[in-house]
Amino acid sequence: MGTCKKASVVSVALFLWAALSAAESSPYPVSPVISGITWDTNTHSSTANGSDLWPTTWGSDGNVYTSWGDGGGFGGADAGLGFARVSGGPTSYVGANLWSRPRPGGKSTGIVCVDGVLYAWINEQDGTWPNVSTGLGKSTNLGSSWTFSTSIWPNTTGSFRPFSFLQFGRDNAGARDSYVYSYGEKIRNPRDIFLARVPKSSIMTRSTYEFFAGLNSSGIPIWTTDVGQIEPVFSDPNSSSETSVLGHVIYNPGIGRYILATARDRNMGRLSISDAPERMCSALPSSRGHMLWPAPWGFSAGRASRLPSATFQRHPATVSTFPASDALFLQAVCL
């Protein structure tokens, strides 16, 4: 880890993507900024066996906040949905359960901290996957208690389903405007990623969301309230798994790139990492980057891959979390 050079840290909201390294069936060209990644296999660890998903965000108090589905999280009683806090550094961390509810309970795919308040997308598990509704949770005391707004997004084919929040560092303080951005999919269209935004003052109000609908003739993003008009910001036609859409995006201010991590092929254990630059007032990336990597942990990449923004800004090496086989796996990686 000591060989990693600390990036001068810089921060987007939307991807028309750039590629990290030439790779088999890569949907985008090589990144002009990131030449590769190096895994520190000595840092590999796992915990919370039996629990999955583990989206992450950097809280206002400096801790990392996360959520699990199923199991006991960090050693608690069995639950369907739970939230937890992770304290400490990337190689010496302590997890603590904060709140949970019984199965089925739903599952969270995305969490963000904005002005000291946590928000979480909730798969309500009200139908047979992928036809499930999505609700939104809110906690004003950093995860100790939650309120929920249910069925914000319907479960019909072609409907937009948010799955993650764009991460702008601690308490989202690096955000370039007053919006909070979410990435999502259209139900039964798992190979495209779409983008929504909402004023941070009305995150719980569905009617205030807007969606990326392409670019105008001057290259400026078009935003619409009509879900039927949305256009993808990332596509991977070669992906063979619906789990490829469960991506996690952070802004790295040191290199001025937005970085997307997904588990591209769940059974083959391949990690997909893409990057894009910031550009213009709407944070539109203009060049694209992508690469595929064999999963360094020796088994399936699982349902999602996370790159916690806290470790990107605190440490020369970064720590990625890789949920797989219903557990939380962590390993350091240098870009």
C-alpha positions in Angstrom: 0.0 0.0 0.0 2.9 2.3 0.6 3.8 2.2 -3.0 0.6 3.9 -4.1 0.9 7.6 -5.0 -1.7 9.7 -3.4 -3.8 11.4 -6.0 -4.5 15.1 -5.8 -8.1 14.5 -5.0 -10.7 16.3 -7.4 -15.1 15.3 -8.1 -20.0 14.1 -11.7 -23.1 13.3 -12.0 -23.3 11.7 -15.4 -21.3 9.4 -17.5 -20.8 9.0 -21.3 -17.8 6.9 -20.2 -14.0 6.5 -20.6 -11.9 3.3 -20.5 -9.3 2.3 -18.0 -7.5 -0.5 -19.9 -8.0 -2.5 -23.1 -9.9 -5.6 -22.2 -12.0 -8.4 -23.6 -15.4 -7.0 -25.0 -14.9 -3.7 -23.4 -17.7 -1.2 -24.2 -15.5 1.9 -24.1 -11.9 2.8 -25.0 -8.9 3.0 -22.8 -8.9 5.7 -20.0 -6.6 8.7 -20.7 -6.0 9.1 -17.0 -6.0 5.7 -15.1 -3.6 3.2 -16.6 -4.5 0.3 -14.3 -5.1 -1.0 -10.8 -3.0 -3.0 -8.4 -4.6 -5.2 -5.7 -3.0 -5.7 -2.3 -4.0 -9.3 -1.7 -2.5 -9.1 1.8 -5.3 -6.8 2.9 -8.1 -9.2 2.0 -10.6 -9.8 4.7 -14.2 -10.9 5.1 -16.8 -10.4 7.8 -20.6 -10.4 8.3 -21.2 -13.8 6.8 -24.8 -14.4 5.7 -25.5 -10.7 4.9 -25.3 -9.0 1.5 -25.3 -5.9 -0.7 -23.4 -3.4 1.6 -23.8 0.0 -0.1 -21.6 2.6 1.5 -21.4 6.4 2.2 -19.1 8.7 4.1 -21.1 10.2 7.0 -20.9 13.7 8.4 -19.1 12.4 11.5 -16.3 10.8 9.5 -17.5 7.2 9.8 -18.7 5.0 6.9 -22.4 4.1 6.9 -23.7 1.0 5.2 -26.7 -1.4 4.9 -27.1 -5.1 4.8 -29.9 -7.4 3.6 -30.6 -10.7 5.3 -28.6 -12.1 8.2 -27.2 -10.5 11.3 -24.9 -7.9 9.8 -22.0 -7.4 12.3 -23.0 -10.1 14.7 -26.6 -9.2 15.5 -29.8 -11.1 15.3 -31.2 -12.3 12.0 -32.9 -9.4 10.0 -34.2 -8.7 6.6 -32.9 -5.1 6.4 -30.3 -3.4 8.6 -28.0 -0.4 8.8 -24.6 -0.2 10.3 -21.6 2.0 11.0 -18.0 1.2 10.1 -15.3 3.0 12.0 -11.5 3.0 11.7 -9.1 2.7 8.8 -9.1 0.4 5.8 -7.2 -2.4 7.4 -8.4 -2.0 11.0 -12.1 -1.3 10.9 -14.9 -2.0 13.4 -18.5 -2.6 12.3 -21.5 -1.9 14.6 -25.2 -2.6 13.9 -27.4 0.4 14.3 -31.0 -0.5 13.3 -32.7 -3.5 11.7 -36.2 -5.0 11.0 -37.3 -8.6 10.4 -37.5 -10.4 7.1 -38.4 -9.8 4.4 -37.9 -6.2 5.4 -36.6 -5.0 2.0 -32.9 -4.4 1.0 -31.0 -1.2 0.4 -28.9 -0.9 -2.8 -27.8 2.7 -2.2 -27.1 5.1 0.7 -25.9 8.7 0.9 -25.3 11.2 3.7 -26.3 14.8 2.8 -26.1 17.6 5.4 -26.0 15.1 8.2 -29.0 13.1 7.1 -28.8 9.5 5.7 -31.0 8.5 2.7 -31.3 4.9 1.4 -33.0 3.3 -1.6 -35.0 0.3 -0.5 -36.0 -2.7 -2.7 -39.3 -3.4 -1.1 -39.4 -7.1 -2.2 -43.1 -6.8 -3.0 -42.9 -8.9 -6.1 -40.8 -11.5 -8.0 -37.4 -10.0 -9.0 -37.0 -7.9 -11.1 -40.6 -6.6 -10.7 -40.2 -5.0 -7.4 -41.0 -1.5 -6.2 -38.4 0.9 -4.7 -38.9 3.1 -1.7 -36.7 5.6 0.1 -35.6 5.7 3.8 -34.4 8.7 5.8 -32.5 8.9 9.1 -31.8 12.2 10.9 -29.7 10.5 13.6 -27.1 8.7 11.5 -28.8 5.4 11.3 -30.2 4.9 14.8 -33.8 5.2 13.5 -35.5 5.4 10.1 -38.6 6.6 8.4 -39.7 5.3 5.0 -41.6 6.5 2.0 -42.8 3.4 0.2 -43.3 2.7 -3.5 -41.8 5.9 -4.8 -40.9 4.0 -8.0 -43.4 1.4 -9.4 -42.5 -2.2 -10.3 -43.7 -2.2 -13.9 -41.5 -3.2 -16.8 -39.7 -0.2 -18.3 -40.0 1.8 -15.1 -37.0 3.6 -13.7 -35.5 2.0 -10.6 -32.8 3.8 -8.7 -30.1 1.7 -7.2 -27.3 4.0 -6.0 -26.3 7.5 -5.1 -23.4 9.4 -6.6 -20.9 9.9 -3.7 -19.2 13.3 -3.4 -17.1 12.6 -0.3 -17.8 13.2 3.4 -21.4 14.3 3.9 -21.6 14.9 0.2 -19.7 18.1 0.8 -17.9 17.9 -2.5 -21.1 18.2 -4.6 -20.8 20.8 -7.3 -24.5 22.0 -7.1 -27.6 21.7 -5.0 -28.7 18.4 -6.5 -28.4 14.8 -5.3 -27.8 12.3 -8.1 -28.9 8.7 -8.4 -28.1 6.0 -10.9 -30.6 3.4 -11.9 -32.0 1.1 -14.5 -35.2 0.5 -16.4 -36.8 -2.7 -15.0 -35.9 -5.6 -17.4 -33.2 -3.5 -19.1 -30.2 -4.4 -17.0 -27.4 -3.4 -19.4 -28.0 0.4 -19.4 -27.5 2.8 -16.5 -29.6 5.9 -16.3 -29.3 9.1 -14.2 -31.7 11.1 -12.0 -31.3 14.2 -9.9 -33.3 15.9 -7.2 -32.9 19.1 -5.2 -31.2 18.2 -1.9 -34.0 20.0 -0.1 -36.7 17.6 -1.5 -35.0 14.1 -1.7 -38.1 12.4 -0.3 -40.5 14.0 -2.8 -40.9 12.0 -6.0 -42.4 14.8 -8.1 -39.2 16.9 -7.8 -37.0 14.3 -9.6 -35.6 14.9 -13.1 -33.9 12.5 -15.5 -31.1 12.8 -18.0 -32.6 12.8 -21.5 -29.5 13.3 -23.7 -27.6 16.4 -24.9 -28.7 19.4 -26.9 -26.9 20.6 -30.0 -24.4 22.5 -27.8 -23.6 19.4 -25.7 -25.5 20.6 -22.7 -27.5 17.9 -20.7 -31.2 17.9 -21.1 -33.2 17.1 -18.0 -36.9 16.0 -18.0 -39.6 14.9 -15.6 -40.8 12.3 -18.1 -39.3 8.9 -17.4 -40.2 7.8 -20.9 -37.7 10.3 -22.3 -34.6 9.2 -20.4 -31.4 8.2 -22.1 -28.6 6.0 -20.7 -25.4 7.4 -19.4 -23.6 4.1 -19.5 -24.2 0.9 -21.5 -22.5 -2.4 -21.6 -24.1 -4.6 -24.3 -21.7 -7.4 -23.6 -22.7 -7.8 -19.9 -24.2 -11.2 -19.3 -25.6 -10.5 -15.8 -28.4 -8.4 -14.5 -26.2 -7.6 -11.5 -24.0 -5.5 -13.7 -26.4 -2.6 -13.1 -25.8 -2.5 -9.4 -23.0 -0.1 -9.8 -21.5 2.3 -7.3 -20.1 5.7 -8.4 -17.7 8.0 -6.5 -16.1 11.3 -7.5 -12.3 11.3 -6.9 -11.3 15.0 -6.8 -7.6 14.2 -6.9 -7.7 13.0 -10.5 -11.0 14.7 -11.5 -12.7 11.5 -12.4 -16.0 9.8 -11.6 -15.4 6.1 -11.0 -18.0 3.4 -11.5 -17.5 -0.2 -10.1 -19.8 -3.0 -11.0 -19.8 -6.8 -10.8 -20.1 -7.4 -14.5 -20.4 -11.2 -14.5 -21.5 -12.6 -11.2 -20.6 -16.2 -11.9 -17.3 -15.4 -13.7 -16.1 -13.1 -10.9 -15.1 -10.2 -13.2 -15.0 -6.6 -11.9 -15.9 -3.8 -14.2 -14.4 -0.4 -13.5 -15.1 2.7 -15.6 -14.2 6.3 -15.3 -15.3 9.7 -16.7 -14.2 13.3 -16.3 -16.1 16.3 -15.1 -17.1 18.8 -17.7 -19.4 21.9 -17.8 -21.9 23.1 -15.3 -23.8 19.8 -15.3 -20.8 17.7 -14.6 -20.9 16.0 -18.0 -18.1 13.7 -18.8 -16.7 14.0 -22.3 -14.3 11.0 -22.6 -14.8 7.5 -21.5 -12.8 4.7 -19.8 -13.4 1.1 -19.0 -11.6 -2.1 -18.1 -12.4 -5.6 -16.8 -10.5 -7.4 -14.1 -10.6 -10.9 -12.8 -11.8 -10.8 -9.3 -8.7 -10.9 -7.1 -10.5 -12.5 -4.2 -10.7 -15.9 -5.9 -14.5 -16.3 -6.3 -17.6 -14.7 -7.6 -17.7 -10.9 -7.6 -21.1 -11.0 -6.0 -24.0 -8.6 -6.5 -22.2 -5.3 -6.3 -18.8 -3.7 -5.8 -18.2 -0.6 -3.7 -15.4 2.0 -3.7 -15.8 3.9 -0.4 -15.1 7.6 -1.0 -13.7 7.9 2.6 -10.7 5.7 1.8 -10.1 7.4 -1.5 -9.5 10.7 0.2 -7.9 9.5 3.5 -5.3 7.0 2.2 -2.8 6.6 -0.7 -4.3 3.2 -1.3 -8.1 2.8 -1.5 -10.2 0.1 -0.1 -12.9 -1.5 -2.2 -15.7 -3.6 -0.6 -16.9 -6.6 -2.6 -20.0 -8.2 -1.4 -20.1 -11.9 -2.5 -21.5 -15.1 -1.3 -23.6 -13.2 1.3 -20.7 -11.6 3.2 -18.7 -8.3 3.3 -15.3 -8.6 1.6 -12.7 -5.8 1.7 -9.4 -5.4 -0.2 -7.1 -2.5 -0.9 -6.5 -1.4 -4.4 -4.2 1.3 -5.9 -5.3 3.2 -9.0 
